[in-house]
Amino acid sequence: MFRSSILVLVGGAMCVATAMTGRLAAQEGVSLAINEIVASNVAAGQDPQGQYDDWIEICNHGDAPVDLGGMYLTDNLANPTKWQVPLGFPTLTTVAPQGYIVIWADGDTADEGLHASFKLAADGEDVGLFDVDGTTLIDGVSFPALPTGLSYGRYPDGQGQWQFLAAPTPGAPNEGAYEGLVEPIQFSRQRGFYDEAFAVTLHTETPETTIYYSLDAGEPGQPGGRALTGQVYKGPIEIRRTTCLRAVAVRQGWKPSPLGTHTYIFVADVILQSPNGQSPGTGWPAPVAQSGGGWFPGMGGGQVIDYGMDPEVVNDPRYKDLVDDALLAIPSISLVTDLANLFHSSSGIYVNALQDGAAWERPVSVELIYPDGTEGFQIDAGLRIRGGYGRSADNAKHGFRLFFRAEYGASKLKYPLFEEEGIDEFDKVDLRCEQNYSWAFKGSMGDDNGGKNTLLRDVFSRDLQGATGQPYTRSRYYHLYLDGQYWGIYQTQERSEARYAASYLGGEVEDYDVAKVDAGPGAPYTIHTTDGNLDAYNRLWQAASKGFDADAAYSQVQGLNPAGTPNPDYERLVDVENLIDYMICTFYMGDLDAPISSFLQNSRPNNFYAVYNRTNPDGFKFFRHDGEHTMFNVNENRTGPYSAGQQSQYFNPQWLHQQLAAHPEYKMRFADRVYKHFFNDGVMTPEAAAGLLTARKDAIDLAIIAESARWGDAKVTKPRTRDNDWLPQVRYLLDEYFPKRTDIVLGQFRAKGWYPNVEAPSFNQHGGVADSGFILAMAAPAGEIYYTVDGSDPRLPGGAIHAGAIAYVGPLVLTESTRIRARTLQGVAWSAVHDATFAVGSVAEGLRISEIMYCPMDAVDPGAEYVELTNIVDETIHLNLVRFTDGIDFVFPRFQLAPGACCLVVGDIAAFEAKYGPGLPVAGEYAGRLANGGETIELVDAMGTVIHCFAYRDDWYDTTDGRGFSLTRVDVTDPDLEAWSRKEAWQASSVVDGSPGTADPGVLPLP
């Protein structure tokens, strides 16, 4: 083969190597060549399915067309026929003279277009194009590790040397190339908190480079007149104060290193920042106390600029020994960008905050820094201003939105921002701050707004929705630094848009419609989309406009027949339970600005998201978004009715609720959810609501001192403080609002006819863990109690008594886990349902997974899969309502398991019995399939308490991966539940096909 010299990364350094870049001598006359490769694609060309998959470009540098049909492409030269270019499709596979064909390396061979059966390894591998005989190599390349978004190709096209290209050009000539990639800069000190001066050294493994650095947040190494911007690195850099150190290494003809950014925070220095409110230094604008007569740029005023930590707070005897700790009480986020990106009079986003869209996005470095040294992250991203009234020029503290895109580096932020509570990949994240009720801004509420500031209402409103069991957006508190200047407390928030929906609700981003209100100064406050279209949303509005008095109309909008059975011809447009919980939260919080705004005379909607999966319709789901105008007047009544929504452009969940409330079954479901949330241990009982808020209050109880020092004096002469202003507002919520609000709102619901006057039955214990033999007593002040023990409703639609309902005549004895549903019937009026689940006995202590057959020998019929469970305690346990919630889907019926006994759940009872025979202790058939490659299995008891949550892997033992042996637990009585996730805790079964329902004989097979 032909050989040519290229650059390959080896051990972190550049070195000279060889690669297959020419043709075999027998193929001298062939004009085809592999021309360009992308092995980690994020934005360089989409396949016909709209995916950014990896690709291989083949060019024809000859004068005649060439049909690739029948040729082979491979990423393993030992297997040259790995994927054959389809035959018989010349219009698809013919390369025109001087033309190109792109083949997608994604493994999706069934998709439209040319899709190879393999994927490319971003850390480098071989690629070969073989002739139709499957042995003659036409062209090949061994490409090096490729950073995300970078391509590797011939320059010039077709016959040039392989080089890193300046930009990917799928299906077009390669334009510009680098001789190599400069390795990233290594900083001798990592970002973090420091209390003593130190020196930082900078180094790159690439020789013959020049390192440029900056200490003023600017991007070094950029063209700037006769020389590149920044200072030339010549030796260790002294760091004595809070500093944003940025550095880049350059070499002639090479792609520069990634821009490195490290923020070093000295708390003692932060406390002393701009004590007199003066500008921090060069590049920062002068302070501006007033906006000059207009809230917004273009309305007669300029941006208010406020700096520094107020000595009156920093030196306050109550806080002077706590300010350091306040700045370390929560994690910090450092945003670093050229000051002009923020404050340039005509292009800076901070001083032109009303501007929006891609044209007003600026590059930024984002660092998450933990005070205790926990590993955070650094990522380059896009930065925009976010918010509605918070964009006012009179507001010195704006909110931000971060966009993670390949043009900045990584295409996603991959980090568990919300720990185990949420996902760990993000396209965008909001950095929110208080707006109308802010120490930094008078907002729309006038001079007294700051006195109502808690920094809690907004987050609490979303937490409350999550606590009802509905999808919600998560938040965390952070201190924010803007180019090294402390900027106060901010909160992250997920964006309830299509990417969020796909991550949490399933499906693809393209499946979703997302509707929200186009809000803000000068905005029309009408419904528009962030994703998809409004077709389904308008169909829901049309249904609501016609009314839901009739059973058929009420059922159809839920995708049901009047009898309650699913009808595949009816589109499910509303998730009734989600809507009800959303509205209960809204009413409980007395929200003045969502989903209908009192500030717009209750004639316009505001501040909600509506999410819909048009591919697998499960009803619109509504999300609480902005909850700052909540929980002020304990007697606030927002139940309406309001007119906003009668026109499609103003359609909102409250008007939908008002229309649905015409149907008695909707009102009963509403009452049932009210009882769930307002009684017993419901999330809107005084104790539970206070606990939810207190968890957030405790998170910033110390950090609020730093916020007070930064912004407490922004709009008043005497600074707002933790003790004088913040704590009284928090105490109002805890001592006044929560204790009274539940009963007040319940009265409002009764007055509207949304909650019955008949009292629901009370239980002597509202569900939970109970010993076998527990005696359950019920009581009601009037009427008869009817209950069920099988999860059915004692009340039928229309009001009749369910045939399976039992009239309560005395206490019940519970010997197994049971779901009790009970109502009071008084005349013809029913109460709300009291729904409680009891986990009876030692299920969580005694039940263990002992065997897994995840990949039977006959892989084409996986129905012989099974999971075996064993009772390890010395008493019989009842498995009723125990369920698998991850890996497979199964709820145990009534099933007793004696001490030491085993039972089975299987993939397909017929297939299982055909293989193993009848008579084994099969509890039932699960939905789904065990993943042959390994996956997480979760088993919970009747209350949802986790019994098992572990992951098995197919590479633990070869014999269990399709060779007929099962995974068998070595010691099923092991008290360490974490052991189930470790290889050494398992062994391959000693007999082929495993030993379902019995203990393993114990003689292990040969490996």
N, C-alpha and C positions, 0 to 999 in steps of 0.2 A: 504494500500500500504506500501511498505518498505520505510524507511526513512534513510537518511544518512546526516551527517554534511558536508556542503560545505561553501565556502566563496562567499558572494554576496556584490556588491557595493551598499551602501545605503547612500544617502546624502553626497557623496564624500568621505566616509570612509569605511574601511573594517569592516565587522561584521559577526558573525556566523549566518547562516540561515539553513533552511532545504529545500530539494528538492525531487521530485519523481525520484529516481534513481534505484529503484528495481522493481520487478514484483509483481502483486497481488498474494495472496496465491493460488488462483485457477490456476495460471499459473506457479507454481513452476517448472514444468518439461520443460518449453519452454526455448530453448537455444538462443533466439534472444534478442538483446539489442541495444538500441541507443548508439553508441560508441563515436561519435565525431561530433561537429557542428562548422561550420564557418558561421557567420552572416554578415560579411563585407569582402567579398573575393576580392582580387586584384591580387593574383599571385599563389594561392594554388589550382591548379587543374582547368583544362578547361573542359567545357561540350562538347558534340559532335559537337556543333556549334562554338567552339573556344572561348566561352565567359567565363569570370571568375565570374560565378554566385555563390550565397551562396549554401551550401549543408549540408545534413544530412547523416552521415554514420551509417549503421546498420551492426552489426557483428553477426556471428553465432559461439558461443563458444562451440557448441556441436560437436558430432561425426557423425552426419547425415546431409545431405543437407535439407534445408527448403525453400519452395517456398512462397514468400511474396504475390503472386497473390491473389487478393481479400481482403487483409488486408487494413487497413486505416492508413493514416498519417495526422496529423492535427497540427496546431499551435493555436488551440482554443479548450480546453478540453470540453467546452460546446457544441461543434459541432464535435464530434468524427469522423464523416464520411465525413469530408471536402474534402479529396482526397483519392480515392481508387487506390491502386496499380493495374495496368492493369492485367486482367485475360487472360489466354490463351497464355502467352509468357514466358514459364518456362525458356528458355535459357537466358532471360533478367532478370527475377525476382527471380531466385533461388540463394540462398546464400550457397556456398559450406561449408563443415565443416571447422571450424577455418578460414572462409573467410569473405569477406566484400562486401557490395553493397553501392554505393553512389547515393543518390537521390538529384537531383538539385532543390533547392527551389527558383524558378524564375518565376513561373506563366505561363511558356511557354509550356502548356500541349500538344500542337500540334507538338512540335519539336521531333526529333528523340532522343531516350533515355528515361530515367525515370525523368520526370519533374513534380514536385508537383504543385498544383494549387495555391500555396501561396508563399509569400516571407517572409524571416525572418527579424525580427526587431533587428537592431544592439544594441538597448538599452535594449535588453533582453525580453524574453517571454517564454511561455510553448510550449513544443513539445511532442506529444504523439503518440505511435504506438498502434493501436487497432486491435484486431483479426477480422476475417471475419464476426462475428456477429455484429460488429459495436458498441459493448458496453463493451467488455472485454479489459481492458488495459493490454497490454503486457509489455510496458515500457514507461516511461515518464521522462522528465527532465524540470526543470525551470531554464533556463540558465541566467546568469547575463549579463550586458552590456559587449560587446566584442569589443575591439579596432580593427581597420582595420588590416586585415591580421593575427589576432590571432585566434587560435582555442580553443575549450573547449571540453574536452573529458575524458573518463575513463582511469585511469592509475593504474594498468595494464589493458590491453584490456578486454572488455566484462563485467567484474565483479568488477573492481576497483572503487575507488572514483572518482568523477568528479573534475577535476582540469584544470587550464590553462596549455596548452601544450607548450613545447619548440618550436615546429614547427608543422604546419599542415601536416597530413599524410593521405590523402584521399586514401582509398582502401588498406591501409597497417597498420601494427601494430603501435600503439602510442608509441613514443619514448621520454621519458623525460617529466617531468612536473614541474610546479611551484606551490607552495602552495598558491600564491596570486600575485597580481600586486602592485608594489609600486606606490603610487600616484605621479603625476607630482610635481616638485618643484615649489614653489611660490617665485618669486623674489619681494622684497619690492619696488624696483625701476625698471621701464620699460625702454626698449631700447629707445634711443633718444639723443638729443643734450643737453648738460649741460654747465654751465659756473661757477659753484661753486662745491667744493668737497662735497661728501655725503657718507653715509654708506648704505650698502645693507645687508638686512637680508634674509636668505634662510630658507624655511620651507616646509615640506611635511606632509600631514594628516596621513600618515602611521606611526604607532609607531615602535620603536625598529629598526630604520634605522640609517645609517651613511651617511652623505652627504660629497661627495668629490667635490672639485672645482679647477679650474685652471684660471690663469690670462694670460697665454702665448699661447692661442688658442689650446692647446692640449686637448685631450679627457680625462677627469678625470674618475676615477673608472675603468680603464682598468688594466688587469694583467701587472705588471711591476716588476718582481723580487719577493722579499719577500712580497711586499705590493702593493696595488692598486695605480695607478698613481694619481697625484694631491695632494692637501692638504686637510686634514680633517677639515671640517667646525666646528668651535668652538664658533663663535660669529660674530657680524657685520663686514663686509669687507669694508675698506675705499677705495673709488674711487676718485682719484685726477687728473687723466689724462685719455686720450683716452684708453679704456680698453675693451677687449673681455672677459667677465665673463662667464664661462661654469660650469655647476654643474649637478651632478647625485646623486640620493639617492639609496643606496643598502641595502638589508636585506638578510640574509642567507636563501637560499631555495626559494626566491621570484624573480620574474622578476624585474630587476632594473627599476627605473623610466625612462621616456624618457630623453635624454640629453637636458638640457636647455641651451640656449645661448642668452645672451643679450649684445649688443654692446653699450657702452656709449661714445659719441663723444664730446670732448672738442675742439672747434674750435681754441681757443687760443693756445692749445697744438699742434694741427695739423700744424699750421703755423710754428712751431719751430721744426718739425720733421727733423732729420738728416741734419742740416744746412750745414755741411761740406761733405755731401754725405756718412757719415759713416754708418756702419751696425746698425740697430735699437737695437740690443741686442742679447742675447743668442738664438741660433737656426737659426738665419738669416745668410746667407752666406756673405762673404766679398764682397765689391763692385768689379766689373770687368768692366773695361773701354772698352776693345776691345775683340772681340770673338776669337782672336788668329789665324787668318788666314783663317777661314772658316765660311761661313754663317750658316751652320747647324751642329749640333752634328754629329760626325762620318765623318766629312769632314775637320778635322784638327783644330777645334776650340771649345770653351766652351761658355756658356751662358753669355751674358752681363748682369750685375746686376747694377741697378742705384737706388739710394735712395734720398729722402729728398726734402724739399722745398727750393728753391734758395733764399737766403737773398737778392740777387740783385734785384729780382722781388718783394719779400715781402716788402722790404724797399724802393722800387721805389716811389718817391713822387706822381706819378700818381696813385699808387695802394695801398699804405700802409693803407689807410683808407677804402679800398674796399675789401681787401682779406677776411676778416671775412664774409662779405655779399656774396662774390663770392662762398664760401663754403656752403652757405645756400640758394643759388639762385635756385637750383634744388634739387630734392630728392636724397637720398644716398642709395646705396646698400652695405651692409657689407657681405663679404665672410669670413668665419672663418673655418679654417681647420688646422690640425696639420702641423707645418712647414715642417716636413719631407715629407708630401704629395706633397709639392711644390718643395722643394729644395734638397732633398736627391740626391746625385750624380748619383745613378743608378736607382732610382725608383720615384724620384720627377718629376711631370709632367711639371713644369715650366722650369726646366733645361734640360729636354728631350722633348722639344716641338714638335719635328718632329714626335714623336710617337703618335699613334692614336688607337681608338678602345676601347672595354670594358676593356681590360687589363690595359689601361691608364686612367681609371676613378677613382676618389678618392672621399670619403665622404666629404661633406661640409655643413655648416649651411649658409642659405641665409636669410638676413634680409632686408626688405625695410623700410627705415626710412625717414619720412617727417619732414622738419624743422618746419612746423607750427603745428605739433602734429596730423595731419591726420593719421588715423589708417592704418598702413602698414601690414606687415606679417613677420613671421619667418617660415621657412620650411627647413627640411633637404633634401639634394639632392645629386646627383652625379655631379662631376665637371670634365670637360675635357678642353684641349686646342683646340681652333678652328682656322681656317684660312688657307691661302696658304702661300704666301711669308711672312706673318706676323709671321710664326713659326720660322723664322730665328733666329739663336743664337745671331745675331747682333742687334736684336730687344729686348729692355728691357721691352716693354709693349705688352704683349700678349693678345689676345682675349680668351674668355671662352665660353663654352656651358654648360648649366645646364640641367640635366636629373632628372625628378621627378618620383620616383618609390617607390613601397611598401617596398622594402628592406631598404629604408632609413626612412620610415614613411608614409606620405601621398603619394598615388599613382599619384596624380595630384596636381598642383598648382591651387587653386581655388581663384582667385583674379582678379578684372578688371584692368589688367595692362594698358589697353589702354582706360579706361573709357567707355563711350558709343560707342566709335569707333569700338570696337572689342569684341571678346569673353572673357569669364572669367574663362576658364579651359585650362590648358596647360600641355602637356607631357614633353616638352622641350622648352627652350628659349635660344637664343644667346645673349651674351654680347659682342658686337662688338666694335672695336676701329679702328681708321685710321691705315693703314698699309704702303703702298708705299709712301703716302704723309703724313708723320708723323714727329712731332718734336722729337720723340723718335727713329726714324729708317730711315736710308738712303734708304732702300728698293731697288727696281729694277730700280729706276729712278735716282740714283746717289745723289751727295751731295746737290743739290738744291731742293730736294723733300720737305723738311720742309718749304721752303719758299712758297709753294703752298698749305699748309695745311689750310683747312677751317672747318673740321669736319661736313660739310654740304652736300657735293656732294652725298655721299652714301645714306643718308636718303632722300635727295631731289629726287633722281632717282626713288625711290619707291613711294614717295608721288606723283610724277608726273604721274606714271602709275595709281594710285588710282584716281587721279583727272580726268582722261579720262573716268572714269566709269567702269574700269576693276578691277577684284580682284587684291589685292596687299598685301604685308606684312607691318605691322605697326611697328613703332619704337617710343621710348622715350629716352631722355637723362637722365643720372644719374652720380653723383659722385660715384666712387667705392673705397671701403676700403678693403684692403687685410690683414687680421689678424691685423686690427687696423691701418695699414699704408695707408695713402692716395695714391691712384694709378691712379688718373686722371679721365677724363670724358669718359664714355662708353655709348653705346646705345643698348637698347634691340631691338631685331628683331624676329618676328615670323618666323618659319621654314615652307616654302611652300611645305610640305610633305603631306602624306596621312591623318594624323590626322587634319591638317589645312584644307585640302580640304573637309573632311567630315563635319567639323564644319561650314565652310562658304558656301560650294557649295551643301551640302546635301549628303545623302547616308551614307554608312558605310565605315570605314577605309579600309576594305578588298576589296572595290569596285575599289580602285584607283591604277593606275600605275603612278609612278613619276620618270622621267628621269632627269639626270643632268650630268655635265662633271666631270670626275675624274681628278682633277687638282692639281697642286702643284709641287714643285721641284721633279724631277724624275718621275712624273706621266705621263701617256700616253696621257692625254687630249682627252680621248675617252668617249663615252656616256655609262653610267651605270645607274642602278636603285637604288633608296633608298626604294622604295616600289613596289610591283607587279612585272611586267616583261616588256620586250621590244617588245612583239609581235605586239601590235598595232602601236607602234612607228616605227617599221620596215615596217609595211604595209603602213604607211604614206610615209616613205622614198621611198618605191617601187613605189607608185603612183606618187610622185614628180619626180622620176628618169625617168618615162615614159613621163612626161610633161603634161601640162594642156592647150595646144592649143585648143583642141576639147571641145565643150560645154559639151559633155557627161562626159569627165574626170573631168572637172572643177566642174560640178554639183555633180558627184558621191562622191567625197571626202568630200562633205558637207552633204551627206545623201539625196540628192535631185535628182529628174528627171531633164532632160534638161529644162523642162517647169517651174521649180522652185518649184514643189510640192514635199512633203516628200515621200521618198520611204523606207519603213521599211526593205527592203532587202539590202539597202546600209548603210554601217557603216559610221556614221558621225565622221570623223577623224580630222577635223580642224574646229576651231571656227574662222572664217575669220575675224570678227570684232576685236576679241582679238588679233590675229596675227598682224593686221594692226596697232592697237594702240600701241602694243609693239614695232613694228618697227619704228613708227613715233617718239616715245620717244627716241629710240636708235639713230636715225639720228639727232634729234634735239639736243641731248646732245653730239653728236660727240664721242660716246663711243669707246675707243680704245681697249677695252678688253672684249666686250660682244656684241652680242653672238659669234662673231669671234674676235680673238685676233690679233692685229697688232704686238704684241710682239712675236708672233709665225708665222710671215710672212703671216698672214691671211690664213694660211693653217689648223688651228685647231680652234675648238670652245672653249668657256669658259663662265663661270658665267651666267648661266640661269637655270631655272627649267621649265620642261614641265609636266603638270598634266592632267591626263585623267581618266574619269570614264568609265571603261569597262562594268559595269553593265547597266548603262543608258547613252550611248555614246552621249556626246554633244560637242565633238571636243577637241583636245588638247588645253590647255590654257597655255600660256607662261608667266613667271614671271621674272621681273627684280630683280636682286639679289645683285650684287656687282657693284656699280657705281662710284668707286673712280677715274677711269681713264676717266673722263668726263669734259666737259665745260672748256677746256683750250684755244685752238685756235678757235677764233670765226668763222674762215673760214673752219674749219675741214669738210671734206666730207667723210662719211663712207658708201656711197650708193653702192660701189662696181662696178661691180660684183666680188665675190670672189669664189674660188674653194672649200673651206671648206664645206663639205656636200655632195660632189659627192660620197663619200663612206659612208656606213651606220654608221660606228663607229664615224663619224664626223658630222652626220646630225644635223642641227640646224635651228632655225627659220628664219635666214636671207637667207639661201639657199632655204628654202621653199618659202619665199617671192619672191625671184628672179625667181623661177620656175612659181609661180602663176601669176607673172606680165606679162607673155606671153598672158594672157587672157584679152580681153578688159573690161569685166565686173568686174574683180578684180581691174583693174586700175581705173575704175570709182568709185568703193567702196573705194579704197584707197584715191582718190581725195576728195570724200565726207567727209571722216574722217579728212583729212587735213584741209578742209575748216572749219569744226566744231571746230578744235583745234587752228587754226592759225588766225581766223578772229573773229570779233565782240567781245564776251566775252570769247573766247576760252582759254583753259588752257595754251596754248603755245604762246599767245600774250605777248608782252613785259610786260604789266602791270600785267597780271595774274601770269606769271612765277615769276616775281619779288616778288609779294605778297606771293606766296607759299614759296619761299626761305626766305623771311623776317620773316615769322612766325617762322621758325626754327632758324634763326639767333637771333631773339629776345629772344628765350628760353635760349640760352647759352651766350648771349652778356656779362653778368657779370661773369658767371661761367668760361668762358675761361681764366680769370685772374688766377684762381687756377690751371688750366691745364698748363698755362705758367710757373707758379712757380714750378710745379712738373716736367715738361718735357722740358721746353723751352731751357734748357742748355745741354740736353742730347748729342747732336752731334755738338754743336757749342760753342765757347768761350763766345760770347755775347748772352745772352738768347733771344730766340724768345718771343715776347710779343704781347699783344692784339693790341696795337696801331701801332707798327712798322711792324708787320707781318700779323696778322690775319685780321684786318680791311681792309688793302689794297687789300687783296685777295677777300674779300667779296665785296668791292666796285667795283672791276673789273667785277664781275658777274653782279652786279646791274646796273653799269653805262656803261659798255662796251658790255658785252656778251648778256644780254637779249635785250637791245634796238636794236641790229643789227641782232641777230641770226635768228629771224623768217623769215625775207625777204631773208636772205642768203640761208636757207634751202629750202624755197619755190622755189628759183631759181634752186637749185640742183634737186628738184623734177621735175620741168618743163624740165630741160635738159635731164632727164632720160625718159621723156614721161609719168611720173606718175601723172602729174597734167596738166590740159588743159590750153591753152592760152586764152580761152574764159573766161571772167570775170563773176562770179556769180552775180545775182541780189543783190542790196543793199536795205534794208528796212529803213524807217524813224524811226523805233523802232524795235530792234531785240528781239521780244517776250517780255514776262514778263506780269506784271499786267497792265490792261488797263480798262478805264471806258467804259461802254456800249455806243456805238456810235463812238468809236475810229476810226479814218480814217487812214488806212494803205496805204502808198505809196511805190512803188517799182521803181527801176531805174537800167539801165545797159548801159554801154558806147556804146555798139553795139549789134545787134541781137534782137531777139524777146524773151520776157519773157513768160513762161508757168508756171502755178501754179495749185495746188490742195488745197482743204480745208477739205479733208477727210483723210489725212495722207498717201495717195498713192503717188507714184513717178510719176511726169509728164513725165518722160522718161521711156519707156519700154525697157527691155533687147534687145539689138541689135540696139537701137537708135531710134525707132519709137516713135511718140507722143502718150501718153496715151489717150484713148477715153474720160476719165473724166477730162483731163487737160483743163484749161481755159487760153486763150490768154489774157495777161494783156493789158488793154486799158485805165485804169485809176484807181484812188484810190478805196479801198474797205472800206465799213463801217462794223465794227465788233460789233455784238450785243450779241454774246455768245462766250464762250471759244472755241478757234479754233487752230488747227495745220495747219500752212501754209508751204507747200513745193514748192519751186520755182527754176527753172533753166533758163538759157539763152541758146537759140539755135541760132547758127550763122552758116548758111549753113547746114552742116551735123554734125557739132561739137557741143557738149553740154558742158556746164559749170558744175562745181560741184554744188550740191544741197544746197540751203539756206533753212534750216529747223528751224522753229521757232514756239513756242507755246505761245499763248496769253491767259491769265486767265482774262476773262472779267466779270465785275460785282462784286457783294458783296457776292460771294459764301462762302468764308472762314468765313465771319462775320455772314452770315445768316443761314447756314446749320447746323443742329444739329441732332444727333441720339436720338430718343425719345422712342423707344421700341425695345426690343430684345426677340424673341421667340427662345430660343436656345435649348430647350428640350421639344418638344410637347408631349402631353399625349400618343400618339401612337408612342413610341420610335422606333418601328421596321420600321416605315416609316417617317424618318426625313425630307422628302421633304416638309413638312408643316412649316418648319423653315422660319423665316423672320426677317428682320431688317427694322424698320420704321424710316424715316428721316422727319424732319419738317423744314419749312422755318420760322425763327423767326423775320425776318425784314419786313418792310412795302413796299417792292418792289419785283417784280417777279425776281427770280434768274434762271439762265440757268445752268444746271448740266452737260452739255457736257464735257467729259474728266475728270470729278471728278472720283476718283477710290478708292476702298478698296485695300490696299497693305498688310494687315496682318489680320489673322483670316479667311477671305474669300477673293476671287479674283473676282473683278467685275469692269468694266469701264462703266460709264454712257454714253448712247447715247445722242442724242439731246433730252432734256427733260426739260420742263419749270415747275417751282414750284411757285405757287401764294403765296402771303403773308398769313401766317398761315396755309397753306396747307401741307398735308403729302404725301409722296410717299413710295413705298416699293421695296425692293430687296428680292427675295425669293430663297429658295433652289431648288425648282422644281415647275415650273408654273402649270403643270398638277395636281400634288398632292395638291398644294395650292388651286387651283380653285375648286378641288373636295371637299375640306373641307370648303372653305369660299365663293365659288361662283365666277362668273366672274364680271367684272366691277370695281374692286378695282384698285387704281392707282399704278399698278406694272410697275416699270421701267425696270425690266429684271431679269434674272436668274443668280445667282452667281455660281462660281465653288468652290468646297470644301464644308465643313460642319462646322457649329458652334460647338465648343467642348462642350459636355455635362458637363464636369468638370470645365469649365471656361477657358478663354484665353484672349489674347490681341487683340484688334481690332484697326486698323489704317485706317483712312480716309484722303485722301489728295486731294488738288485741282489740276487743270490742270498743274500747275507749280511744283507740288510736295510739296507744302507748307502743313504742317500738319494741318488739321482741328480738328481731334480727334485722340488721342492715349491713350487708357485706357484699363484696364483689368476688366472683370466681373468675379464673382465667383459663383459656384453652391451652396455654403453653406450660401449664404446670406439669402435666403428664401426657406424653404422646398417646398412650393407650386409651385415654378417655376422650380423645378428639376424633371420633368417628370409627374407632376400632372396636367398639362394643363394650367397653368398660365404663363404669360410673365413677364419679367422685364420691368417696366414702369418708365420713368424719372419723378421725383417729380416736378422739375421746369426746363423745357427745355430751358428757357431763362437765366438760371444761367450764369453769366459772368465768373465764375471760372471753367475753363475747367478741372482742376485737380479733380473737384468734381465727374466727371463721373466714377472715379476709387474707389469711396467710397460707402459703403453699404447704408448709410443714404440718399444718393442722389437718390436712387431707391426704388421702392415699387413693390410688386406683383400686377399684374393687378386685377381689381375689378371683372372681369368676366372670366370664364373659356375660354380658347382659345385666350385670349387677345382681343384687339380691333384694328386690322390692318387697317391703313388708316384713322382712326378717333381718336378723343381724348378719353382717358379713362373716363368712367362714374364717377369714383371717389369713389365709395363705396367699401372699401377693403374687401376681403374675410377673413374668420376666418383663423388663422394660423393653 
